[in-house]
Amino acid sequence: MAAAAALVTMAADARPLDFYNGMRDQPITRFSKADVDVMTKTINKALDGDDGVTTKWESGSNASGSVTPSKDPKGRPGCKLARVENRHGSLQNSGDYIFCRNKSTAKGAPPWQVVGPWSGS
């Protein structure tokens, strides 16, 4: 019983490390504020553009990426699926995300907001 409790405790303690280890080698963790700004502007521009057209971005540092929008798989009006690819040096990552037009009228509100990752279901 004590051994089982120790294993559960060790497993719970490992979760934050798993999250850290999973994130530390992601390109975005190396992006500067300027890199994130260029990426964000590119995502918004791509989402405002035609589906299937890849928009690439590159900053003055080692950061770059691309965005390819497509129709929302669930058919929601004002929403799109986007394939977002990021690179920094030798690090690469990509994922599919659902974005919807931001309904906020607050000053400075972004035109699109990410709803979440798309897993294909």
ABEGO torsion letter per residue (X at the ends): XAAAAAAAAAAAAAAAAAAAAAAAABAAAABBAAAAAAAAAAAAAAAABBBGBBBBBBBABABBEBBBBBBBAAGBBGBBBBBBBBBBEABBBBBBBBBBBBABABBGBBABBBAEBBAGX
